[in-house]
Amino acid sequence: MMAQLRQKLLFAKTFFKHPIMLGSAIPSSRYLTENLLNRVDWQRARVIVEYGPGVGTLTWPMLERMRSDARLIAIEANQDFARYLDSANRDPRLQVVHGSAENVRQALLERGLHCADYIVSGIPFSTLPPEVRRHILRESCDSLCPGGTFLVYQFSGAVLPHLRKVFAGVEQDFELRNILPARIFHCVR
């Protein structure tokens, strides 16, 4: 109970300090989490990257579903969130990286990994400078294994044309049981 309260307070504090970085004052709902994670083939997923894990709203459920030999690289730009995840982590499959999603390939290579089966992202692409957004999307596509998937959830559809420029296939879905309702983009390399 105290851990959940600490998690919520850290999330709210960070939102008020950096609202553009988070996009929402409330962590993702369990409905959004389920909708998103049901798109992952957990038997196939050996390397997963998460952009913007925040307080672990998706991170912990991913670890529950992952194979025992899988790896999760969580890339977090906010130092407070990265520190929190590191201190709360008891699972050797999770490695927290304090840095930018722009450096996903470097993060993988530093860990002896050549590509990811899945990249899951909740970073608000519509608030990023265009050059940063382009770079992250290109690096994400290039960091996926053949047949790999980029799963993105957003609160607007603004990123859709940018995804279509980079990925071979992009499907869109909605999760209305979230504050704010979210769009889910399923992008295949």
PASEBA-1860 file (N, C-alpha, C; in nm, 3 decimals):
! residues 189
1> MMAQLRQK> 0.082/-0.119/0.000/0.000/0.000/0.000/0.087/0.126/0.000 ~ 0.192/0.130/0.082/0.280/0.245/0.088/0.356/0.262/-0.043 ~ 0.393/0.149/-0.105/0.465/0.155/-0.233/0.376/0.217/-0.340 ~ 0.247/0.181/-0.343/0.155/0.237/-0.440/0.136/0.386/-0.418 ~ 0.126/0.427/-0.293/0.111/0.569/-0.261/0.236/0.646/-0.303 ~ 0.353/0.591/-0.274/0.480/0.653/-0.314/0.488/0.667/-0.466 ~ 0.443/0.563/-0.535/0.441/0.562/-0.681/0.352/0.675/-0.735 ~ 0.231/0.686/-0.681/0.135/0.787/-0.728/0.183/0.928/-0.696
9> LLFAKTFF> 0.241/0.948/-0.580/0.292/1.080/-0.544/0.408/1.122/-0.634 ~ 0.498/1.029/-0.663/0.610/1.060/-0.750/0.560/1.094/-0.890 ~ 0.462/1.019/-0.939/0.406/1.045/-1.072/0.343/1.183/-1.077 ~ 0.260/1.216/-0.977/0.192/1.346/-0.974/0.293/1.460/-0.963 ~ 0.391/1.445/-0.876/0.494/1.548/-0.858/0.568/1.572/-0.990 ~ 0.602/1.466/-1.059/0.675/1.478/-1.185/0.587/1.541/-1.291 ~ 0.458/1.507/-1.293/0.369/1.568/-1.391/0.365/1.720/-1.374 ~ 0.355/1.764/-1.251/0.346/1.909/-1.228/0.478/1.979/-1.258
17> KHPIMLGS> 0.589/1.908/-1.247/0.719/1.966/-1.283/0.743/1.963/-1.433 ~ 0.699/1.854/-1.499/0.727/1.833/-1.642/0.602/1.779/-1.714 ~ 0.495/1.859/-1.726/0.371/1.806/-1.786/0.388/1.761/-1.931 ~ 0.472/1.828/-2.008/0.490/1.791/-2.148/0.559/1.655/-2.160 ~ 0.646/1.624/-2.064/0.719/1.497/-2.068/0.626/1.379/-2.046 ~ 0.523/1.396/-1.962/0.435/1.284/-1.929/0.309/1.277/-2.014 ~ 0.248/1.391/-2.042/0.127/1.391/-2.124/0.000/1.368/-2.045 ~ 0.006/1.314/-1.923/-0.112/1.291/-1.841/-0.071/1.294/-1.694
25> AIPSSRYL> -0.162/1.344/-1.611/-0.135/1.350/-1.466/-0.165/1.217/-1.398 ~ -0.226/1.125/-1.472/-0.268/0.996/-1.415/-0.200/0.883/-1.491 ~ -0.142/0.786/-1.420/-0.082/0.671/-1.490/-0.187/0.595/-1.572 ~ -0.141/0.517/-1.665/-0.230/0.439/-1.752/-0.318/0.345/-1.671 ~ -0.440/0.326/-1.718/-0.535/0.237/-1.651/-0.498/0.091/-1.674 ~ -0.557/0.005/-1.593/-0.533/-0.139/-1.611/-0.591/-0.186/-1.745 ~ -0.694/-0.117/-1.794/-0.754/-0.153/-1.923/-0.657/-0.124/-2.037 ~ -0.593/-0.007/-2.031/-0.494/0.026/-2.133/-0.377/-0.070/-2.125
33> TENLLNRV> -0.333/-0.098/-2.003/-0.222/-0.192/-1.983/-0.255/-0.328/-2.045 ~ -0.372/-0.381/-2.015/-0.413/-0.512/-2.068/-0.424/-0.509/-2.220 ~ -0.490/-0.405/-2.273/-0.508/-0.394/-2.418/-0.373/-0.394/-2.489 ~ -0.281/-0.317/-2.437/-0.148/-0.306/-2.497/-0.069/-0.436/-2.485 ~ -0.065/-0.492/-2.365/0.018/-0.611/-2.342/-0.040/-0.738/-2.402 ~ -0.169/-0.740/-2.431/-0.228/-0.855/-2.499/-0.181/-0.866/-2.644 ~ -0.114/-0.764/-2.695/-0.064/-0.764/-2.833/0.076/-0.825/-2.843 ~ 0.132/-0.863/-2.730/0.268/-0.919/-2.727/0.260/-1.072/-2.726
41> DWQRARVI> 0.340/-1.135/-2.810/0.354/-1.281/-2.809/0.462/-1.311/-2.705 ~ 0.420/-1.341/-2.584/0.514/-1.355/-2.471/0.604/-1.477/-2.486 ~ 0.563/-1.577/-2.563/0.650/-1.693/-2.586/0.765/-1.658/-2.679 ~ 0.741/-1.565/-2.771/0.843/-1.524/-2.869/0.932/-1.412/-2.816 ~ 0.880/-1.330/-2.728/0.950/-1.208/-2.683/1.068/-1.241/-2.591 ~ 1.188/-1.221/-2.643/1.308/-1.243/-2.563/1.373/-1.113/-2.522 ~ 1.360/-1.010/-2.606/1.415/-0.878/-2.574/1.305/-0.774/-2.596 ~ 1.274/-0.702/-2.489/1.171/-0.599/-2.493/1.235/-0.469/-2.444
49> VEYGPGVG> 1.202/-0.360/-2.510/1.247/-0.229/-2.467/1.122/-0.148/-2.432 ~ 1.129/-0.075/-2.324/1.020/0.015/-2.287/1.073/0.157/-2.281 ~ 1.007/0.248/-2.352/1.041/0.390/-2.347/0.949/0.458/-2.246 ~ 1.007/0.536/-2.158/0.928/0.614/-2.064/0.851/0.529/-1.965 ~ 0.917/0.439/-1.894/0.845/0.352/-1.801/0.784/0.425/-1.681 ~ 0.829/0.547/-1.654/0.773/0.622/-1.542/0.790/0.547/-1.411 ~ 0.678/0.518/-1.344/0.682/0.448/-1.216/0.659/0.298/-1.231 ~ 0.658/0.249/-1.356/0.648/0.105/-1.378/0.509/0.052/-1.403
57> TLTWPMLE> 0.417/0.139/-1.441/0.279/0.097/-1.465/0.271/-0.019/-1.565 ~ 0.352/-0.015/-1.669/0.359/-0.126/-1.765/0.473/-0.221/-1.733 ~ 0.578/-0.169/-1.674/0.699/-0.247/-1.648/0.669/-0.371/-1.565 ~ 0.603/-0.351/-1.452/0.580/-0.466/-1.360/0.489/-0.570/-1.425 ~ 0.378/-0.532/-1.492/0.298/-0.635/-1.561/0.374/-0.706/-1.673 ~ 0.465/-0.635/-1.741/0.545/-0.701/-1.845/0.634/-0.807/-1.781 ~ 0.697/-0.773/-1.670/0.785/-0.870/-1.603/0.707/-0.994/-1.559 ~ 0.581/-0.976/-1.517/0.498/-1.090/-1.477/0.472/-1.184/-1.594
65> RMRSDARL> 0.464/-1.130/-1.715/0.430/-1.209/-1.834/0.553/-1.265/-1.907 ~ 0.667/-1.205/-1.886/0.787/-1.240/-1.961/0.840/-1.380/-1.929 ~ 0.907/-1.438/-2.027/0.978/-1.564/-2.008/1.089/-1.544/-1.905 ~ 1.134/-1.652/-1.847/1.240/-1.642/-1.747/1.375/-1.602/-1.808 ~ 1.391/-1.626/-1.939/1.517/-1.591/-2.005/1.507/-1.461/-2.087 ~ 1.396/-1.391/-2.076/1.377/-1.266/-2.152/1.444/-1.150/-2.078 ~ 1.462/-1.039/-2.151/1.523/-0.919/-2.093/1.435/-0.800/-2.124 ~ 1.425/-0.708/-2.029/1.350/-0.585/-2.044/1.444/-0.468/-2.018
73> IAIEANQD> 1.463/-0.385/-2.119/1.545/-0.265/-2.106/1.449/-0.148/-2.098 ~ 1.446/-0.081/-1.984/1.355/0.032/-1.961/1.435/0.161/-1.971 ~ 1.406/0.241/-2.073/1.480/0.365/-2.097/1.395/0.482/-2.048 ~ 1.446/0.550/-1.947/1.372/0.658/-1.882/1.456/0.785/-1.880 ~ 1.401/0.894/-1.935/1.472/1.023/-1.942/1.469/1.097/-1.809 ~ 1.367/1.074/-1.728/1.354/1.145/-1.601/1.435/1.073/-1.493 ~ 1.529/1.144/-1.436/1.619/1.083/-1.337/1.546/1.032/-1.213 ~ 1.443/1.105/-1.167/1.367/1.061/-1.049/1.297/0.928/-1.076
81> FARYLDSA> 1.237/0.915/-1.194/1.171/0.788/-1.230/1.273/0.676/-1.244 ~ 1.385/0.704/-1.310/1.488/0.601/-1.328/1.538/0.553/-1.193 ~ 1.563/0.644/-1.102/1.609/0.609/-0.968/1.503/0.526/-0.894 ~ 1.377/0.566/-0.905/1.268/0.493/-0.840/1.262/0.349/-0.893 ~ 1.265/0.333/-1.026/1.258/0.198/-1.084/1.375/0.112/-1.039 ~ 1.493/0.172/-1.038/1.612/0.098/-0.993/1.596/0.052/-0.849 ~ 1.547/0.141/-0.762/1.535/0.107/-0.620/1.423/0.005/-0.596 ~ 1.317/0.008/-0.680/1.204/-0.084/-0.662/1.227/-0.219/-0.731
89> NRDPRLQV> 1.327/-0.226/-0.817/1.350/-0.346/-0.897/1.416/-0.457/-0.817 ~ 1.357/-0.575/-0.826/1.416/-0.695/-0.765/1.430/-0.806/-0.868 ~ 1.411/-0.772/-0.995/1.411/-0.872/-1.102/1.534/-0.852/-1.190 ~ 1.621/-0.953/-1.199/1.743/-0.938/-1.280/1.717/-0.924/-1.430 ~ 1.596/-0.955/-1.476/1.565/-0.941/-1.618/1.546/-0.795/-1.658 ~ 1.522/-0.707/-1.561/1.500/-0.565/-1.588/1.628/-0.486/-1.571 ~ 1.660/-0.407/-1.672/1.772/-0.314/-1.663/1.719/-0.175/-1.695 ~ 1.736/-0.084/-1.600/1.689/0.053/-1.616/1.804/0.137/-1.671
97> VHGSAENV> 1.772/0.213/-1.776/1.870/0.302/-1.839/1.820/0.445/-1.824 ~ 1.898/0.529/-1.758/1.864/0.671/-1.751/1.919/0.736/-1.877 ~ 1.829/0.770/-1.970/1.873/0.826/-2.096/1.756/0.850/-2.189 ~ 1.788/0.871/-2.315/1.688/0.902/-2.417/1.661/0.782/-2.507 ~ 1.537/0.771/-2.551/1.500/0.669/-2.648/1.576/0.687/-2.780 ~ 1.631/0.804/-2.802/1.712/0.829/-2.922/1.832/0.734/-2.927 ~ 1.874/0.684/-2.812/1.994/0.600/-2.802/1.961/0.454/-2.778 ~ 1.847/0.408/-2.830/1.804/0.271/-2.806/1.904/0.169/-2.859
105> RQALLERG> 1.958/0.191/-2.978/2.054/0.093/-3.033/2.176/0.081/-2.944 ~ 2.225/0.194/-2.897/2.341/0.194/-2.807/2.309/0.119/-2.679 ~ 2.190/0.143/-2.623/2.150/0.073/-2.500/2.146/-0.078/-2.521 ~ 2.097/-0.121/-2.636/2.094/-0.265/-2.666/2.235/-0.320/-2.683 ~ 2.317/-0.253/-2.764/2.453/-0.302/-2.792/2.538/-0.308/-2.665 ~ 2.522/-0.211/-2.574/2.598/-0.212/-2.449/2.565/-0.333/-2.363 ~ 2.450/-0.394/-2.388/2.408/-0.512/-2.313/2.424/-0.640/-2.394 ~ 2.497/-0.631/-2.505/2.522/-0.747/-2.588/2.402/-0.794/-2.668
113> LHCADYIV> 2.306/-0.705/-2.690/2.184/-0.739/-2.763/2.186/-0.668/-2.898 ~ 2.145/-0.738/-3.002/2.152/-0.681/-3.137/2.021/-0.619/-3.182 ~ 1.910/-0.667/-3.126/1.780/-0.612/-3.165/1.676/-0.647/-3.059 ~ 1.560/-0.582/-3.071/1.449/-0.607/-2.978/1.334/-0.672/-3.053 ~ 1.264/-0.761/-2.986/1.144/-0.822/-3.045/1.028/-0.724/-3.036 ~ 1.024/-0.649/-2.927/0.918/-0.550/-2.905/0.979/-0.425/-2.844 ~ 0.925/-0.311/-2.885/0.952/-0.185/-2.818/0.815/-0.129/-2.783 ~ 0.797/-0.094/-2.656/0.671/-0.041/-2.606/0.696/0.103/-2.563
121> SGIPFSTL> 0.613/0.195/-2.611/0.638/0.336/-2.584/0.512/0.412/-2.544 ~ 0.526/0.490/-2.440/0.420/0.582/-2.400/0.467/0.726/-2.403 ~ 0.587/0.750/-2.456/0.636/0.889/-2.458/0.548/0.971/-2.553 ~ 0.514/1.093/-2.514/0.423/1.175/-2.596/0.493/1.233/-2.719 ~ 0.484/1.162/-2.829/0.554/1.201/-2.952/0.510/1.338/-3.004 ~ 0.384/1.375/-2.980/0.335/1.502/-3.035/0.398/1.623/-2.967 ~ 0.459/1.606/-2.851/0.523/1.719/-2.783/0.673/1.725/-2.806 ~ 0.728/1.627/-2.876/0.871/1.625/-2.903/0.905/1.715/-3.021
129> PPEVRRHI> 1.024/1.775/-3.021/1.068/1.847/-3.140/1.070/1.751/-3.259 ~ 1.031/1.799/-3.378/1.020/1.710/-3.495/1.145/1.627/-3.523 ~ 1.263/1.686/-3.509/1.387/1.613/-3.537/1.408/1.500/-3.436 ~ 1.376/1.525/-3.310/1.390/1.422/-3.206/1.291/1.309/-3.233 ~ 1.166/1.345/-3.267/1.064/1.244/-3.297/1.109/1.156/-3.414 ~ 1.155/1.219/-3.523/1.202/1.143/-3.640/1.315/1.048/-3.602 ~ 1.408/1.099/-3.525/1.524/1.018/-3.486/1.482/0.898/-3.401 ~ 1.394/0.920/-3.304/1.349/0.810/-3.218/1.274/0.705/-3.302
137> LRESCDSL> 1.187/0.749/-3.390/1.111/0.653/-3.472/1.203/0.574/-3.564 ~ 1.299/0.639/-3.626/1.393/0.570/-3.716/1.479/0.472/-3.636 ~ 1.532/0.517/-3.522/1.615/0.430/-3.438/1.534/0.310/-3.386 ~ 1.408/0.335/-3.355/1.322/0.227/-3.306/1.304/0.121/-3.413 ~ 1.270/0.165/-3.533/1.253/0.070/-3.644/1.381/-0.008/-3.669 ~ 1.494/0.062/-3.672/1.622/-0.003/-3.698/1.666/-0.096/-3.585 ~ 1.611/-0.075/-3.465/1.650/-0.157/-3.349/1.564/-0.282/-3.333 ~ 1.459/-0.292/-3.412/1.372/-0.410/-3.403/1.431/-0.525/-3.483
145> CPGGTFLV> 1.413/-0.645/-3.431/1.449/-0.766/-3.505/1.354/-0.778/-3.625 ~ 1.392/-0.853/-3.729/1.297/-0.875/-3.839/1.165/-0.928/-3.784 ~ 1.055/-0.867/-3.825/0.924/-0.905/-3.774/0.892/-0.845/-3.639 ~ 0.982/-0.761/-3.587/0.960/-0.698/-3.457/0.847/-0.598/-3.459 ~ 0.800/-0.563/-3.341/0.682/-0.477/-3.327/0.711/-0.359/-3.235 ~ 0.663/-0.243/-3.278/0.669/-0.120/-3.200/0.527/-0.090/-3.156 ~ 0.501/-0.095/-3.025/0.369/-0.067/-2.970/0.373/0.070/-2.904 ~ 0.284/0.158/-2.948/0.283/0.296/-2.901/0.143/0.329/-2.851
153> YQFSGAVL> 0.134/0.393/-2.735/0.005/0.446/-2.692/0.018/0.596/-2.675 ~ -0.083/0.667/-2.723/-0.085/0.814/-2.726/-0.226/0.862/-2.694 ~ -0.236/0.990/-2.662/-0.367/1.049/-2.634/-0.420/1.129/-2.752 ~ -0.349/1.125/-2.864/-0.396/1.187/-2.988/-0.342/1.102/-3.104 ~ -0.394/1.130/-3.223/-0.349/1.057/-3.341/-0.239/1.129/-3.418 ~ -0.182/1.234/-3.359/-0.084/1.317/-3.430/0.039/1.239/-3.478 ~ 0.075/1.132/-3.411/0.195/1.057/-3.449/0.171/0.963/-3.568 ~ 0.047/0.934/-3.601/0.016/0.834/-3.704/0.087/0.858/-3.838
161> PHLRKVFA> 0.082/0.977/-3.897/0.152/0.994/-4.025/0.303/0.973/-4.013 ~ 0.360/1.003/-3.899/0.504/0.986/-3.878/0.538/0.837/-3.866 ~ 0.451/0.761/-3.802/0.470/0.616/-3.792/0.463/0.552/-3.930 ~ 0.369/0.596/-4.010/0.351/0.539/-4.145/0.469/0.567/-4.236 ~ 0.544/0.673/-4.210/0.662/0.704/-4.291/0.777/0.608/-4.262 ~ 0.776/0.547/-4.143/0.890/0.468/-4.097/0.862/0.318/-4.098 ~ 0.742/0.277/-4.061/0.712/0.134/-4.044/0.634/0.077/-4.162 ~ 0.659/-0.049/-4.192/0.596/-0.117/-4.306/0.445/-0.130/-4.287
169> GVEQDFEL> 0.402/-0.157/-4.166/0.260/-0.173/-4.137/0.224/-0.105/-4.007 ~ 0.114/-0.029/-4.006/0.069/0.039/-3.885/-0.081/0.017/-3.872 ~ -0.122/-0.040/-3.758/-0.264/-0.055/-3.725/-0.294/0.030/-3.604 ~ -0.419/0.079/-3.598/-0.459/0.166/-3.488/-0.579/0.108/-3.415 ~ -0.580/0.122/-3.284/-0.693/0.078/-3.202/-0.714/0.184/-3.094 ~ -0.822/0.172/-3.019/-0.853/0.268/-2.914/-0.880/0.197/-2.783 ~ -0.847/0.264/-2.674/-0.887/0.217/-2.540/-0.958/0.334/-2.474 ~ -1.090/0.323/-2.467/-1.170/0.431/-2.411/-1.173/0.430/-2.259
177> RNILPARI> -1.140/0.314/-2.199/-1.145/0.303/-2.053/-1.013/0.347/-1.990 ~ -0.974/0.466/-2.025/-0.851/0.525/-1.972/-0.877/0.674/-1.958 ~ -0.812/0.737/-1.863/-0.821/0.883/-1.851/-0.686/0.935/-1.894 ~ -0.678/0.990/-2.001/-0.758/1.021/-2.118/-0.771/0.896/-2.205 ~ -0.880/0.888/-2.288/-0.887/0.776/-2.383/-0.760/0.771/-2.467 ~ -0.714/0.650/-2.495/-0.585/0.636/-2.561/-0.598/0.565/-2.696 ~ -0.506/0.600/-2.784/-0.490/0.531/-2.911/-0.372/0.438/-2.897 ~ -0.385/0.321/-2.955/-0.276/0.222/-2.955/-0.236/0.199/-3.099
185> FHCVR> -0.108/0.214/-3.126/-0.056/0.191/-3.261/0.033/0.067/-3.257 ~ 0.003/-0.026/-3.346/0.075/-0.151/-3.358/0.155/-0.141/-3.488 ~ 0.287/-0.124/-3.477/0.371/-0.098/-3.593/0.467/-0.214/-3.615 ~ 0.472/-0.264/-3.736/0.557/-0.378/-3.769/0.669/-0.330/-3.859 ~ 0.788/-0.380/-3.829/0.906/-0.344/-3.909/0.897/-0.403/-4.047
END
